[in-house]
């Protein structure tokens, strides 16, 4: 198996793990009912983004992620791509100007990440893959996740506490969930977390 195949399989395993967590599924496979609901939601959510702005179309802002089927559909539609893109983007920057890549710092080898529209934070897998690759060096990942939908929190934490730690054995995570709707006044909540936000090394935006 070549390197690209291994990477692709690792992203597929990530997606399956989080989908199972969304549904609360036990065992190795998702049920047929859950998979059917995921497929239907996937098609609808892709259409929301594809035709946004067109008259009569459903808008992404109207997707209610309190429903499991919509969280599962979103992950099935975009999860693998979102997990891969940070890896690809960091590789691209490294090729052009390697010293522009933020370096983990301090005695604990800390990397500070802020994610706007955090959802399940599957993007962190691509970031960790870039920084750690096949090596198992220590990395302390400090995450500021900014998200208005509380229902994503358990799915986000399974990525941090299970998926990442299984893939990268020496990683530590220090998450802070900032629950705000960016369409509302978020200044007070941001001010409470100013010290962490100000130290951001990498900003991820998924809105």
Buried (B, 14 or more C-beta within 10 A) or exposed (E): EEEEEEBBEBBEBBBBBBBBBBBEBEEEEBEEEBBEBBBEBBEBBBEBBEEEEEEEEBEEEEBEBEEBBBBBBBBBBBBBEBBBBBBEBBEEBEEEEEEEBBEBEEEEBBBBBBBBBBBBBBBBBBBBBBBBEEEEEEBBBBBBBBBBBEBBBEBBBBBBEEBBBEBBEEBBBBBBBBEBEEEEEBEEBBEEBEEBBEEBBBEBEBE
